Amino acid sequence: MNRTEKEATVQALHEKLAKATFVAAVSFTKLDALSTVELRKGMRGAGVDYQVVKNTLAKLAAKGTAAERLEQELEGPVAMAIGYGDMVQSAKTLTELFKKAPEGSVTIKKAVAEKETFDQKGVEALSKLPGLPETRAMLLRLVSTPATQIARILATPAQQLARAIQLHSESEEKAAA
């Protein structure tokens, strides 16, 4: 790889890291080709980039981004998993795919999400949280439930009054007949 190619690689990776909401330094050892293909395919399907890049180039690309906190972890065989959408969904994707990989072949050294740093256990805990769509649904349910109850309470006296008037008119009709 010549200097121009390295600069292009650093620039492209820097742009990805600048847009990312979730970045993980992933250690991979004893990972066979088939498992690697499955891992990449699963991540791609979930909108997470999985990229193996030279550590020195990754360190240069991380400068000025939240991924700069991963600099010490970029030693040895390391890949970067980069998520752009919901950070919880990215953590779920990594956790699920790593469980399917051969035992101990893929581990998260450290991750950064929303400027917070997580270790392997932190990412697993993050993956157990509800994602953005689930959180929105819960919030909507919390907001709409009191409004529904208020409408029901306000409508109840009117319904009772209408029922009383209807019963009164029915009783007058019976009395007149």
Buried (B, 14 or more C-beta within 10 A) or exposed (E): EEEEEBEEBBEEBBEBBEEBBBBBBBBBEEBEEEBBEBBBEBBEEBBBBBBEBBBEBBBBBBEEBBBBBBBEBBEEEBBBBBBBBBBBBBBBBBBEBBEEBEEEBBBBBBBBBEEEEBBBEBBBEBBEEEBEEEEEEEEEEEEEEEEEEEEEEEEEEEEEEEEEEEEEEEEEEEEEE
